[in-house]
Each structure stands twice: as structure tokens, then as C-alpha cells.
């Protein structure tokens, strides 16, 4: 069987930056075991498989895999897959909108601009939030080898992926972080989390509003270059933690510079508290897979 394949860089307008996602089109003939084997082979943080929709209102269905497991939702794979299906003619937007079906449910996407300037924006699924216990906060600070903010305190935010989110002193502290990956994997596993996302604010006039880093060593991804779900969880953290006065309801997050894959995430929190994440995408690889 020969399947159409694309590799898309997300949250960038330049090839070989941002965060890559592998997209396997026309994947209805594949079972989950084969999908997981392909995702392990691509060795990217996520690989997606495009299927015919099963829910009314959806334009297409997606299954999302890390090298080790399936995710119910993920941010940059959602945007990259939308970019791929549009370019491949798998789906056609209606009034500038698409609806993706995935294991977390239906995800609304909107489009603006065209060609290389096109921005794809997703609406983050509803989040559940719980604060970490004090002892777990201490463990987190030890794993990061850095002081963590405690007002608001670190928390686990679940949008499909479950991120442990904490604020650090500033963007420089985020950039300089050197966490213990083995201990972070153990902490994430114990708390049943995908991994850890950290952020810190830039001073006024900086290159972005915040710097973000996301680590998921328990899932085979030591550092995700530019993480959509992690940035969505940061936005939820900021919304619920009273940080929007400092950030604003629209801001740009920078991520990926520490791994040579700099990207930018456009974030909006509307008056109803709904979080939207957007970015540009670039196709870097096109071809077929033989299965």
C-alpha cells in the first residue's frame, strides 16, 4: 500500500524551523498498531493519520501518535494536519473554517490569509485544572533545578495532553533551564502527566511576551520544539492565575530557540475565556510511504 505523506513545520514561515509533524494522508486502511510503528519510525514528537470523519460536522478525522503512545489531542499536529489536508485537497474550508475530529472530540479551526501567509488557528478544547500538592511542587523545583513561581502555584492542566505547568522568574530563566530528564520522566509518570511546560515573561519591548519550553521525556520527547497544547495550557494558567493584565488577551509566545527550531505562537483569550492558538505552517517534505 502506498500512502501520501507530508512533513510540515508548524509555528514558522521558514522551512526547517518551528515544530515538524509527519502527516499520513488516506490512512483508513491502517490499524493502530501500524500507525504506532510508523510514528516510532518517523521519530518526531507527533505523527498524524488522516481518516474519513465519523462525526457529523467534521471535515476529517485525525489520530495522533507520539513515538510511544496515542494522544487524544495535540496542538501543533492539529495545525500542521489542517495545513496538509488543505494543500492535498482532502478538505475544503467553509467560510474560512474547518472542523477536525479527534479522540478528544471536535476541534474548530479558522483560517486567515493565503499562500505562505496563511495562519491556521485552533480553539483549545476545554481544560481541567488542579494545583500540585506542596510536596510535588518541591519535587518539580528540584527536577528543574530552578525556583518555581508559587503565586500562582504550579498545576496540572489537561486539554487531552496533561501538562504540569509552572512559571519561572523570567524568560532568561526559562532559556537557561537544564532539567534532569530521567527524574522528570519519573515525576511525569507518577503524576500521570504528558510532561512539564515552563514559561517566563520577557521585559517590555522583548522579542515576544513570553518564552516557553516543553519537556516530555516519559513519552520519548525530551524537548518539544514548539508545543501547541503546552502553550494552550500556559494560556489557561495565565487566564486562571490573574496574569492577563501583564500579558494581555492577545500575545505572542516564543519557543524552540534552545533546540535550534525557533517558532512563534499567536495566542488569544477571548472575553468568554476561550483560548485560541495560531501560527503559520510550511511543507518541507512530500512523497509516499510504502506500508
C-alpha positions as CSV (number, residue, x, y, z in Angstrom):
1,X,0.0,0.0,0.0
2,X,1.3,3.5,-0.9
3,X,0.1,6.4,1.1
4,X,0.6,10.1,0.5
5,X,2.9,11.7,3.1
6,X,3.8,15.2,4.1
7,X,6.1,16.7,6.7
8,X,5.0,20.1,7.9
9,X,6.9,22.7,10.0
10,X,4.4,24.4,12.3
11,X,4.6,27.8,14.0
12,X,7.0,29.2,11.4
13,X,7.0,30.7,8.0
14,X,10.5,29.3,7.2
15,X,11.4,25.7,6.4
16,X,13.4,23.8,9.0
17,X,12.3,25.8,11.9
18,X,9.3,25.6,14.3
19,X,8.0,22.1,15.1
20,X,7.7,19.3,12.4
21,X,4.8,16.9,12.2
22,X,4.5,14.0,9.9
23,X,1.1,13.7,8.2
24,X,0.0,10.4,6.6
25,X,-3.0,11.0,4.3
26,X,-5.7,8.5,3.3
27,X,-4.9,6.3,6.3
28,X,-8.2,4.5,6.7
29,X,-6.6,1.1,5.8
30,X,-4.1,1.3,8.7
31,X,-4.7,-0.2,12.1
32,X,-3.5,1.4,15.4
33,X,-0.5,-0.9,15.7
34,X,0.8,0.1,12.2
35,X,0.2,3.7,13.0
36,X,2.2,3.4,16.2
37,X,5.0,1.7,14.3
38,X,5.1,4.4,11.7
39,X,5.2,7.1,14.4
40,X,8.1,5.4,16.1
41,X,9.9,5.3,12.8
42,X,9.4,9.0,11.9
43,X,10.8,9.7,15.4
44,X,9.1,13.1,15.5
45,X,7.3,14.4,18.6
46,X,4.0,13.6,16.8
47,X,2.8,11.8,13.6
48,X,-0.8,12.2,12.5
49,X,-3.1,9.9,10.3
50,X,-5.9,11.4,8.3
51,X,-9.1,9.4,8.2
52,X,-12.7,9.8,7.0
53,X,-14.8,11.5,9.6
54,X,-17.3,9.6,11.8
55,X,-19.0,12.5,13.5
56,X,-21.5,14.9,11.9
57,X,-20.0,18.3,11.1
58,X,-16.4,17.1,10.9
59,X,-14.4,17.6,7.7
60,X,-11.9,14.9,8.5
61,X,-10.7,12.7,11.4
62,X,-7.2,12.5,12.8
63,X,-5.4,10.1,15.1
64,X,-2.2,11.5,16.7
65,X,0.7,9.4,17.9
66,X,4.0,10.2,19.7
67,X,6.8,7.7,19.2
68,X,5.4,5.7,22.2
69,X,1.6,6.3,22.5
70,X,-1.5,7.8,21.1
71,X,-2.8,11.3,22.2
72,X,-6.4,12.4,22.2
73,X,-5.4,15.9,21.0
74,X,-2.3,17.9,20.3
75,X,-1.8,21.5,19.2
76,X,0.9,21.7,16.5
77,X,-0.2,18.4,14.9
78,X,-3.7,19.8,14.6
79,X,-2.4,22.9,12.8
80,X,0.1,21.0,10.6
81,X,-2.5,18.4,9.6
82,X,-5.0,21.2,8.7
83,X,-2.3,22.7,6.5
84,X,-1.6,19.4,4.9
85,X,-5.2,18.4,4.2
86,X,-5.9,21.8,2.7
87,X,-2.9,21.6,0.3
88,X,-3.8,18.0,-0.6
89,X,-7.4,18.8,-1.3
90,X,-8.7,16.4,1.3
91,X,-10.9,19.1,2.9
92,X,-12.3,22.4,1.8
93,X,-12.9,25.2,4.3
94,X,-16.4,26.6,4.7
95,X,-16.5,30.3,5.4
96,X,-12.8,30.1,6.4
97,X,-13.4,27.3,8.8
98,X,-12.6,23.6,9.3
99,X,-13.7,21.1,11.9
100,X,-11.3,18.3,12.9
101,X,-12.5,15.2,14.6
102,X,-10.0,13.6,17.0
103,X,-10.2,11.5,20.2
104,X,-11.0,14.5,22.4
105,X,-13.9,15.4,20.1
106,X,-14.5,18.1,17.5
107,X,-11.9,20.9,17.3
108,X,-12.8,24.1,15.5
109,X,-10.2,25.7,13.2
110,X,-10.2,29.1,11.4
111,X,-8.0,30.3,8.5
112,X,-6.8,33.8,7.7
113,X,-4.5,34.9,4.9
114,X,-3.4,32.8,1.9
115,X,-0.4,31.1,0.5
116,X,2.7,31.3,2.7
117,X,1.0,34.0,4.8
118,X,-1.9,31.7,5.8
119,X,-2.4,31.4,9.6
120,X,-4.2,28.4,10.9
121,X,-5.9,28.9,14.4
122,X,-7.4,26.3,16.6
123,X,-9.8,26.6,19.5
124,X,-8.4,24.8,22.5
125,X,-10.6,22.1,24.0
126,X,-12.0,22.8,27.5
127,X,-9.4,22.3,30.2
128,X,-9.5,20.7,33.6
129,X,-7.1,22.1,36.2
130,X,-5.7,21.0,39.6
131,X,-2.9,22.5,41.6
132,X,0.1,20.4,42.6
133,X,0.4,19.3,46.2
134,X,3.2,21.2,48.0
135,X,5.5,18.2,48.1
136,X,5.1,17.8,44.3
137,X,5.9,21.4,43.8
138,X,9.2,20.9,45.7
139,X,9.9,17.8,43.6
140,X,9.3,19.9,40.4
141,X,11.7,22.6,41.5
142,X,14.3,20.0,42.3
143,X,13.9,18.3,38.9
144,X,14.1,21.7,37.1
145,X,17.0,22.8,39.4
146,X,15.3,26.2,39.4
147,X,12.9,28.2,41.7
148,X,9.3,27.9,40.5
149,X,6.6,30.5,41.0
150,X,4.2,29.8,43.8
151,X,1.7,32.6,43.2
152,X,0.0,31.2,41.1
153,X,1.3,27.8,42.1
154,X,2.2,25.0,39.6
155,X,-0.7,22.9,38.4
156,X,-1.6,20.1,36.1
157,X,-3.7,21.3,33.1
158,X,-5.5,18.7,31.0
159,X,-6.6,19.5,27.4
160,X,-6.1,15.9,26.2
161,X,-2.3,16.0,26.8
162,X,-1.8,16.7,30.6
163,X,0.9,19.3,31.2
164,X,2.5,20.2,34.5
165,X,2.7,24.0,34.1
166,X,4.8,26.4,36.1
167,X,6.0,30.0,35.8
168,X,9.7,30.7,36.2
169,X,11.2,34.1,37.2
170,X,11.6,35.4,33.7
171,X,12.3,34.4,30.1
172,X,16.1,34.2,30.8
173,X,15.5,31.6,33.5
174,X,13.4,29.6,31.0
175,X,16.1,29.8,28.3
176,X,18.8,28.7,30.8
177,X,17.0,25.7,32.2
178,X,18.8,22.4,32.3
179,X,16.4,19.9,33.8
180,X,17.1,16.3,34.9
181,X,15.3,14.3,32.2
182,X,15.3,11.0,34.0
183,X,13.8,12.4,37.1
184,X,11.3,14.5,35.1
185,X,10.2,11.3,33.3
186,X,9.7,9.7,36.7
187,X,7.7,12.7,38.0
188,X,5.5,12.9,34.9
189,X,4.8,9.2,35.1
190,X,3.9,9.4,38.8
191,X,1.6,12.3,38.3
192,X,0.1,10.8,35.1
193,X,1.2,13.8,33.1
194,X,2.5,14.1,29.5
195,X,5.4,16.3,30.7
196,X,6.3,19.7,32.0
197,X,5.8,23.1,30.4
198,X,7.5,26.2,31.8
199,X,7.3,29.8,30.9
200,X,8.6,33.2,31.8
201,X,7.8,36.8,30.8
202,X,10.1,39.0,28.7
203,X,10.6,42.6,29.8
204,X,8.6,45.2,27.9
205,X,10.0,45.5,24.3
206,X,11.3,42.0,24.3
207,X,11.1,39.7,21.3
208,X,7.9,38.2,22.5
209,X,5.6,38.3,25.5
210,X,6.9,35.0,27.0
211,X,9.4,32.3,26.4
212,X,8.1,28.7,26.7
213,X,9.7,25.3,26.9
214,X,8.0,21.9,27.0
215,X,9.6,18.6,28.1
216,X,8.0,15.1,27.7
217,X,10.8,12.6,28.3
218,X,8.4,10.0,29.6
219,X,6.8,10.0,26.1
220,X,10.1,9.8,24.2
221,X,10.4,13.5,23.5
222,X,13.0,15.2,25.7
223,X,12.1,18.7,24.5
224,X,9.3,19.5,22.1
225,X,10.5,22.4,19.9
226,X,7.2,24.4,19.8
227,X,4.3,22.8,21.6
228,X,0.7,23.9,20.8
229,X,-1.0,22.1,23.7
230,X,1.7,23.3,26.1
231,X,1.2,26.9,25.0
232,X,-2.6,26.4,25.4
233,X,-2.1,25.2,28.9
234,X,0.1,28.2,29.6
235,X,-2.7,30.4,28.4
236,X,-5.2,28.6,30.7
237,X,-2.7,29.1,33.6
238,X,-2.4,32.8,32.8
239,X,-6.1,33.2,32.5
240,X,-6.9,31.5,35.8
241,X,-3.9,32.8,37.6
242,X,-4.5,36.6,37.1
243,X,-1.6,37.1,34.6
244,X,-3.6,38.5,31.7
245,X,-3.1,42.1,32.9
246,X,0.6,41.6,32.3
247,X,0.3,39.5,29.2
248,X,-2.8,40.9,27.5
249,X,-5.6,38.9,25.9
250,X,-3.5,38.7,22.8
251,X,0.2,37.9,22.9
252,X,3.0,36.1,21.1
253,X,4.9,33.2,22.7
254,X,8.4,32.3,21.6
255,X,9.6,28.7,21.8
256,X,12.2,26.4,20.3
257,X,15.3,28.6,20.2
258,X,17.1,26.3,22.6
259,X,16.9,23.4,20.2
260,X,17.6,25.4,17.1
261,X,13.9,25.3,15.9
262,X,12.6,28.8,16.8
263,X,8.9,29.4,16.4
264,X,6.2,31.8,17.4
265,X,2.7,31.0,18.7
266,X,-0.1,33.6,18.4
267,X,-2.4,33.3,21.5
268,X,-5.8,34.8,22.1
269,X,-8.0,34.5,25.2
270,X,-11.4,36.0,24.4
271,X,-13.9,37.6,26.8
272,X,-15.5,34.2,27.5
273,X,-12.2,32.7,28.4
274,X,-11.9,30.6,25.3
275,X,-8.2,30.0,24.2
276,X,-7.2,30.1,20.6
277,X,-3.7,29.3,19.2
278,X,-2.5,30.0,15.7
279,X,0.6,30.0,13.5
280,X,1.9,29.7,10.0
281,X,3.0,26.3,8.5
282,X,5.4,25.2,5.8
283,X,5.5,21.9,4.0
284,X,9.1,20.6,3.8
285,X,8.7,17.0,2.6
286,X,6.1,15.5,0.2
287,X,6.0,11.9,-1.1
288,X,4.6,8.5,-0.4
289,X,5.0,5.8,2.3
290,X,5.1,2.1,1.4
291,X,3.4,0.0,4.1
